[in-house]
C-alpha cells in the first residue's frame, strides 16, 4: 500500500478537490489547513510526498529548509496561481521538487506523483504501469522527462 500524501491548504474546497483526485487514483490523502502540525503529520504517516498550496498557507524559506533537513526523502509539490515567488527563491531552487499552476491540472499532478513514486525503490508505482503503459522517467538535472520513446522538457 502506498504511503499517504500530506496535502496542505487553508482552502477547504481545494483540499476536498485534491483529496478526491488523489483517492480516485488509489493514493491516500492526509489533509491539513495549516503548517502547524506539518512535521508531525509527515513523521506519523511516513509520507514521501507533500502537496502544499503556496497561496493560502503562510510559508517561507526556513520552513522548507527545516522540512527537508528533518525529512530529506520527502518530495515537495507546490501549487500556486502565481508564476513568480521571489521571496521563496531558496525553497524553489533547493527544496521544492515541482511547482504546479492553479487551477491544478489533475493529469499533471498525477503525472508528477507517478514519477515520484516510480523513482522510489519499494513503493507501488500505480495502475498505469501495471496495465502496461509507457514508463515515465525524470532527469531533474537536465529538466527533461521522458515517456516511452518521447523526450520532453520541463
Phi, psi and omega in degrees: 000142180289147174286149183292157177256126178276126180242125184237121176198143176272001176267106185296326178294315178298318177302315180296317180296315179297318179298316178299317179300312182294312183292333175293343178247022177068022170266153176253129181256136171246116188256152178213142179273352181209173178270002185306315181253018185303311180302316180295319180297316179299317181290312183301321186260355180060034185295144177260343184223141174232130175254123187231129179274111182289341184273334186249346182243126178295123180223160175213173181302321181301318180301312181295320178300313181294320178301312182289329176294319183275335183225069187297340181269355180285133175264134182251121175251114179262149174231143183197148174278348183257138181272352184226128178227076184300331181287348181245026184305311180300315181297317182293320181287319191252336191236328182274127182282322180205144176239120182257147179276154175265150354295143186293125177281117184305313182295321179294316177301312181294325175301310182294322178295316178301316179299317180296313183290331177291329180285351185259113177298140176082007176248150178290136186261353174110169186296320186301316181292321180297330182273003175096010178293163181297142176292146176245131179230143180242134171249094186294333181292326182256004182057038179236151170222156181229148176229110187063237180268353182273139175243133181233165178248149177289000000 
